[in-house]
Amino acid sequence: MVDYADIGKRIRACRLAKGMTQEQLALSLGVSPPAVSKWETGASCPDISLLCPLARALGTNVDTLLQFEETLTEE
């Protein structure tokens, strides 16, 4: 299960680290500033088609954005 709040926290942290406002991020992605706010508060999640552009805009990659960690088994 995806926790929207966790993704939102990572989006916000990356955005702030880049010195971007919600408005600037929204403009770069072609979405509204309220959409970015909803992502950051965990009220909603970015559409899957925005994940790559979002990661690029934030200077990261999708795996980091979604906090994906591949766990390998001994098999």
Short mmCIF file of the C-alpha atoms (twelve columns), coordinates in Angstrom:
data_MODEL
# 
_entry.id   MODEL 
# 
loop_
_atom_site.group_PDB 
_atom_site.id 
_atom_site.type_symbol 
_atom_site.label_atom_id 
_atom_site.label_alt_id 
_atom_site.label_comp_id 
_atom_site.label_asym_id 
_atom_site.label_seq_id 
_atom_site.Cartn_x 
_atom_site.Cartn_y 
_atom_site.Cartn_z 
_atom_site.pdbx_PDB_model_num 
ATOM 1  C CA . MET A 1  0.000  0.000   0.000   1 
ATOM 2  C CA . VAL A 2  1.322  3.405   -0.965  1 
ATOM 3  C CA . ASP A 3  1.335  6.016   1.763   1 
ATOM 4  C CA . TYR A 4  0.571  9.311   0.029   1 
ATOM 5  C CA . ALA A 5  1.793  11.289  3.046   1 
ATOM 6  C CA . ASP A 6  5.273  9.735   2.792   1 
ATOM 7  C CA . ILE A 7  5.509  10.524  -0.916  1 
ATOM 8  C CA . GLY A 8  4.261  14.031  -0.206  1 
ATOM 9  C CA . LYS A 9  6.945  14.557  2.426   1 
ATOM 10 C CA . ARG A 10 9.630  13.488  -0.038  1 
ATOM 11 C CA . ILE A 11 8.224  15.769  -2.755  1 
ATOM 12 C CA . ARG A 12 8.199  18.700  -0.327  1 
ATOM 13 C CA . ALA A 13 11.721 17.979  0.950   1 
ATOM 14 C CA . CYS A 14 13.130 17.724  -2.581  1 
ATOM 15 C CA . ARG A 15 11.277 20.854  -3.691  1 
ATOM 16 C CA . LEU A 16 12.585 22.862  -0.752  1 
ATOM 17 C CA . ALA A 17 16.114 21.529  -1.276  1 
ATOM 18 C CA . LYS A 18 15.941 22.862  -4.847  1 
ATOM 19 C CA . GLY A 19 14.693 26.227  -3.556  1 
ATOM 20 C CA . MET A 20 11.463 25.930  -5.546  1 
ATOM 21 C CA . THR A 21 8.020  27.184  -4.631  1 
ATOM 22 C CA . GLN A 22 4.928  25.074  -5.153  1 
ATOM 23 C CA . GLU A 23 4.002  27.467  -7.950  1 
ATOM 24 C CA . GLN A 24 7.337  26.975  -9.722  1 
ATOM 25 C CA . LEU A 25 7.071  23.195  -9.496  1 
ATOM 26 C CA . ALA A 26 3.475  23.290  -10.710 1 
ATOM 27 C CA . LEU A 27 4.423  25.484  -13.684 1 
ATOM 28 C CA . SER A 28 7.268  23.164  -14.674 1 
ATOM 29 C CA . LEU A 29 4.873  20.192  -14.678 1 
ATOM 30 C CA . GLY A 30 1.838  21.868  -16.210 1 
ATOM 31 C CA . VAL A 31 -0.331 21.339  -13.129 1 
ATOM 32 C CA . SER A 32 -1.973 23.732  -10.694 1 
ATOM 33 C CA . PRO A 33 -0.294 24.879  -7.467  1 
ATOM 34 C CA . PRO A 34 -3.182 23.368  -5.444  1 
ATOM 35 C CA . ALA A 35 -2.338 19.986  -7.023  1 
ATOM 36 C CA . VAL A 36 1.228  20.236  -5.703  1 
ATOM 37 C CA . SER A 37 -0.133 21.232  -2.295  1 
ATOM 38 C CA . LYS A 38 -2.408 18.173  -2.254  1 
ATOM 39 C CA . TRP A 39 0.528  15.916  -3.088  1 
ATOM 40 C CA . GLU A 40 2.636  17.402  -0.321  1 
ATOM 41 C CA . THR A 41 -0.117 17.073  2.292   1 
ATOM 42 C CA . GLY A 42 -0.909 13.508  1.287   1 
ATOM 43 C CA . ALA A 43 -4.426 14.376  0.128   1 
ATOM 44 C CA . SER A 44 -3.620 12.941  -3.303  1 
ATOM 45 C CA . CYS A 45 -0.761 11.501  -5.296  1 
ATOM 46 C CA . PRO A 46 0.739  12.627  -8.613  1 
ATOM 47 C CA . ASP A 47 -0.534 10.857  -11.700 1 
ATOM 48 C CA . ILE A 48 1.806  8.110   -12.826 1 
ATOM 49 C CA . SER A 49 2.482  9.996   -16.072 1 
ATOM 50 C CA . LEU A 50 4.007  12.818  -13.993 1 
ATOM 51 C CA . LEU A 51 6.445  10.707  -11.983 1 
ATOM 52 C CA . CYS A 52 9.389  10.969  -14.386 1 
ATOM 53 C CA . PRO A 53 8.949  14.702  -15.082 1 
ATOM 54 C CA . LEU A 54 8.434  15.295  -11.348 1 
ATOM 55 C CA . ALA A 55 11.605 13.425  -10.448 1 
ATOM 56 C CA . ARG A 56 13.576 15.355  -13.091 1 
ATOM 57 C CA . ALA A 57 12.190 18.695  -11.891 1 
ATOM 58 C CA . LEU A 58 13.217 17.809  -8.343  1 
ATOM 59 C CA . GLY A 59 16.682 16.608  -9.339  1 
ATOM 60 C CA . THR A 60 16.111 13.030  -8.243  1 
ATOM 61 C CA . ASN A 61 14.863 9.762   -9.713  1 
ATOM 62 C CA . VAL A 62 11.576 7.890   -9.447  1 
ATOM 63 C CA . ASP A 63 13.006 5.182   -7.178  1 
ATOM 64 C CA . THR A 64 14.137 7.774   -4.663  1 
ATOM 65 C CA . LEU A 65 10.887 9.696   -4.968  1 
ATOM 66 C CA . LEU A 66 8.865  6.569   -4.236  1 
ATOM 67 C CA . GLN A 67 11.493 5.291   -1.775  1 
ATOM 68 C CA . PHE A 68 11.842 2.036   -3.662  1 
ATOM 69 C CA . GLU A 69 14.433 -0.324  -2.259  1 
ATOM 70 C CA . GLU A 70 15.020 -3.621  -3.956  1 
ATOM 71 C CA . THR A 71 15.384 -6.386  -1.415  1 
ATOM 72 C CA . LEU A 72 17.184 -9.433  -2.681  1 
ATOM 73 C CA . THR A 73 16.658 -12.851 -1.190  1 
ATOM 74 C CA . GLU A 74 19.268 -15.585 -1.011  1 
ATOM 75 C CA . GLU A 75 17.482 -17.404 -3.846  1 
# 
